[in-house]
Amino acid sequence: AQQGRVREKVYGKQKIYFADQEQLPAASDAELRGLDGEIAARSAQLQALQQSCRHMEAELKDLNSSMTTPEIAREIEALRKDCASYTEKLERIKSATNHVTPEEKEKVCREQQLYRREWRRRKRMATEMLDAILEGYPKSKKQFFEEVGIETDEDHGVVLPAT
């Protein structure tokens, strides 16, 4: 700083030293335009390289997430085994002689519908009867059910089938 090569600025207790730019040769307008052009070219080159890098990173991510050739071979073999087992199962089902006839199926469906209707009817009757008893009962419904020993469908997780 005493020799004049470096400048010194004092900010309170701090001192900052930096190169004295007045000793540097001044750049002409042509040189400045040339440097600006070089900066623009380098910026464009940087953008192109960054874009290329992003493209390559995306491609690498895709390749890392895809299966390798041995993995694909194992997957194909597993799928072929599954296909063979399903084909065999289908053949066994087709060759079975104990098929249910449409008449038997219709009969079972009618019986199920009859039993479902009866279940609803009896549940409604029981509910109406219990509600009538509970009108004059001093305790809660839950306490009454416990004292009498009534178990509901809901207690056992049973749901009435849909029609």
C-alpha positions in Angstrom: 0.0 0.0 0.0 2.9 2.4 0.7 4.5 1.5 -2.6 1.2 2.3 -4.4 0.5 -1.1 -5.9 -2.4 -1.9 -3.6 -5.0 0.5 -2.3 -6.3 0.5 1.3 -9.7 1.6 2.6 -10.5 1.8 6.3 -13.9 1.1 7.6 -13.9 1.6 11.3 -11.4 -0.9 12.7 -11.3 -2.9 9.4 -9.0 -2.3 6.6 -9.7 -3.6 3.1 -6.9 -4.0 0.5 -7.5 -4.2 -3.3 -5.6 -3.8 -6.5 -5.2 -0.2 -7.7 -7.0 -0.3 -11.0 -5.7 3.1 -12.0 -2.3 1.5 -12.6 -3.8 -1.0 -15.0 -4.0 -0.1 -18.7 -7.4 1.1 -19.8 -9.2 -1.1 -22.2 -10.4 0.4 -25.4 -14.1 0.2 -26.6 -13.1 -2.4 -29.2 -11.5 -4.5 -26.5 -14.5 -4.2 -24.2 -16.9 -5.2 -27.0 -14.6 -8.1 -27.8 -14.7 -9.2 -24.1 -18.5 -8.7 -24.0 -18.8 -10.9 -27.1 -16.5 -13.5 -25.6 -18.6 -13.5 -22.4 -21.8 -13.9 -24.4 -20.3 -16.8 -26.4 -19.0 -18.5 -23.2 -22.5 -18.0 -21.6 -24.2 -19.6 -24.6 -21.6 -22.4 -24.4 -22.3 -22.8 -20.7 -26.1 -23.0 -21.3 -25.6 -25.6 -24.0 -23.4 -27.7 -21.7 -25.8 -27.4 -18.9 -28.7 -28.4 -21.1 -26.7 -31.4 -22.4 -25.8 -32.3 -18.8 -29.5 -32.2 -17.8 -30.4 -34.4 -20.8 -27.7 -36.9 -19.9 -28.8 -37.0 -16.3 -32.4 -37.7 -17.3 -31.2 -40.4 -19.6 -29.1 -41.9 -16.8 -32.1 -41.8 -14.5 -34.2 -43.6 -17.1 -31.5 -46.2 -17.6 -31.0 -46.8 -13.9 -34.7 -47.3 -13.4 -35.1 -49.7 -16.3 -34.5 -53.4 -15.9 -31.3 -55.1 -17.0 -31.3 -57.9 -19.6 -30.9 -60.7 -17.0 -33.7 -59.2 -14.9 -36.0 -59.1 -18.0 -35.1 -62.7 -18.8 -36.0 -63.8 -15.2 -39.2 -61.8 -15.4 -40.2 -63.3 -18.8 -39.5 -66.8 -17.4 -41.7 -66.1 -14.3 -44.5 -64.8 -16.6 -44.2 -67.9 -18.8 -44.5 -70.2 -15.7 -47.5 -68.2 -14.5 -49.1 -68.4 -18.0 -48.5 -72.2 -18.1 -50.0 -72.7 -14.7 -53.1 -70.6 -15.6 -53.5 -72.5 -18.9 -53.3 -75.8 -17.0 -55.9 -74.5 -14.5 -58.2 -73.4 -17.3 -57.9 -76.8 -19.0 -58.8 -78.5 -15.8 -61.8 -76.3 -15.3 -62.9 -76.8 -18.9 -62.5 -80.6 -18.7 -64.3 -80.9 -15.3 -67.6 -82.8 -15.5 -69.2 -81.4 -12.4 -70.4 -78.1 -13.8 -73.4 -76.4 -12.2 -76.4 -76.4 -14.6 -78.3 -73.1 -15.1 -81.3 -74.7 -13.4 -79.3 -75.5 -10.3 -77.8 -72.1 -10.2 -81.3 -70.5 -10.5 -82.6 -72.7 -7.7 -79.7 -71.7 -5.4 -80.2 -68.0 -6.2 -84.0 -68.2 -5.5 -83.3 -69.9 -2.2 -80.7 -67.3 -1.2 -83.2 -64.5 -2.1 -85.9 -66.3 0.0 -83.5 -66.7 3.0 -82.4 -63.0 2.7 -86.0 -61.8 2.7 -86.8 -64.0 5.7 -83.7 -62.7 7.5 -84.8 -59.1 6.9 -88.3 -59.8 8.0 -87.3 -61.5 11.2 -84.6 -58.8 12.0 -87.3 -56.1 11.5 -89.7 -57.9 13.8 -87.1 -58.4 16.5 -86.0 -54.8 16.3 -89.6 -53.6 16.6 -90.3 -55.8 19.6 -87.1 -54.7 21.3 -87.8 -51.0 20.7 -91.3 -51.5 22.2 -89.7 -53.1 25.3 -87.0 -50.4 25.6 -89.7 -47.6 25.6 -90.4 -48.4 29.2 -87.0 -49.7 30.2 -85.1 -47.4 32.5 -81.6 -48.3 31.3 -79.8 -48.0 28.0 -80.3 -50.3 25.0 -76.8 -51.6 25.4 -77.3 -52.5 29.1 -80.6 -54.2 28.2 -78.9 -56.3 25.6 -76.2 -57.3 28.0 -78.7 -58.2 30.8 -80.9 -60.3 28.5 -78.0 -61.8 26.5 -78.9 -60.5 23.0 -76.2 -60.6 20.4 -76.8 -58.5 17.3 -75.5 -59.0 13.7 -73.3 -55.9 14.2 -71.7 -57.4 17.3 -70.3 -60.2 15.1 -69.6 -58.1 12.1 -72.3 -59.8 10.0 -73.8 -57.7 7.2 -77.0 -58.4 5.5 -76.2 -59.3 1.8 -77.3 -56.8 -0.8 -80.2 -57.8 -3.1 
